Amino acid sequence: MLSLPTAFMKTIREVHKEKGEKWLEDFQQLIHECEERWQLEIKPPFDLSYNFVAPAIRKDGV
C-alpha cells in the first residue's frame, strides 16, 4: 500500500473537489491495476504537490 504525501492529497482535494476525493479513495485500486497490467511494482512517490510521479520496477528487475 502506497502512502501519498499530505500536501499532494490536500492539493488534489482543493483543486478537484469531489472528483479529487473519489480519485484518492480509488487510488490503491488504480495502483494495483497498473501494477498488474504492466507487471510492475510501483515504489513510493516523489514528494510533489500536484502530479503523482513514482519510480517503478518491472517484475524482471528492470
C-alpha positions as CSV (number, residue, x, y, z in Angstrom):
1,M,0.0,0.0,0.0
2,L,1.4,3.3,-1.0
3,S,1.2,6.4,1.1
4,L,0.5,9.7,-0.6
5,P,2.2,12.9,0.7
6,T,-0.2,15.0,2.7
7,A,0.4,18.2,0.6
8,F,-0.4,16.2,-2.5
9,M,-3.7,14.9,-1.1
10,K,-4.6,18.4,0.1
11,T,-4.0,19.9,-3.3
12,I,-6.0,17.2,-5.1
13,R,-8.9,17.8,-2.7
14,E,-8.8,21.6,-3.1
15,V,-8.4,21.7,-6.8
16,H,-10.7,18.8,-7.9
17,K,-13.2,18.8,-5.0
18,E,-15.5,15.7,-5.1
19,K,-13.7,14.2,-8.1
20,G,-10.4,14.5,-6.3
21,E,-11.8,12.9,-3.2
22,K,-13.1,10.0,-5.4
23,W,-9.7,9.6,-7.1
24,L,-8.0,9.5,-3.7
25,E,-10.5,6.9,-2.5
26,D,-9.8,4.7,-5.6
27,F,-6.1,5.3,-5.6
28,Q,-4.9,2.0,-4.2
29,Q,-7.1,0.0,-6.6
30,L,-5.7,2.1,-9.5
31,I,-2.1,1.4,-8.5
32,H,-2.9,-2.3,-8.1
33,E,-4.4,-2.4,-11.6
34,C,-1.4,-0.6,-13.1
35,E,1.0,-3.0,-11.4
36,E,-0.9,-6.0,-12.7
37,R,-1.4,-4.6,-16.2
38,W,2.2,-3.7,-16.8
39,Q,3.8,-6.2,-14.4
40,L,5.4,-3.6,-12.2
41,E,6.0,-2.7,-8.6
42,I,5.3,1.0,-8.1
43,K,7.5,2.4,-5.4
44,P,6.7,5.3,-3.0
45,P,6.0,8.6,-4.9
46,F,8.2,11.6,-5.1
47,D,7.1,14.4,-2.7
48,L,5.3,16.6,-5.2
49,S,2.3,18.8,-4.6
50,Y,0.2,18.3,-7.7
51,N,1.3,15.5,-10.0
52,F,1.7,11.8,-9.0
53,V,5.1,10.6,-10.0
54,A,6.7,7.4,-8.7
55,P,9.5,5.1,-9.7
56,A,8.6,1.6,-10.7
57,I,10.4,-1.7,-11.1
58,R,9.3,-4.3,-13.7
59,K,8.9,-7.9,-12.5
60,D,12.1,-8.8,-14.3
61,G,14.0,-6.3,-12.1
62,V,14.5,-3.6,-14.7
